[in-house]
Amino acid sequence: PIDRTSFKYSTGSSSTSLNVTLKGSNLTDNSTTMSCTLTERNADNTENTQVGEMTLEADGSGTLAWADLAPTNNLTNYTITCDLQHQTAITSIETRAVY
């Protein structure tokens, strides 16, 4: 987690954003797609939902990215949900702070 108060203070920035990159792989002989949803939540409320889809070539990998996410406040959290086809997997999720 990134402490937004400390992050803003150290960068001198009044606004910060996050970039999220998800990588997936496909172990089948056919290309397929992977649909994923990134949801921003604040306490029990859903604030924002963004759907993305990546193409996974046969025996290959793909990347899906969400850029410039601006958390509503310090209580904001994100979840990612993906529809995984047979012989597909999420291989990494990377979160980067942008200032």
Buried (B, 14 or more C-beta within 10 A) or exposed (E): EEEBEEEBEEEEEEEBBBBBBBBBBBEBEEEBBBBBEBBBBBEEEEBBEBEBEBBBEEEBBBBBEBEEBEBEEEEBEBEBEBEEBEBBBBEEEEEEEEE
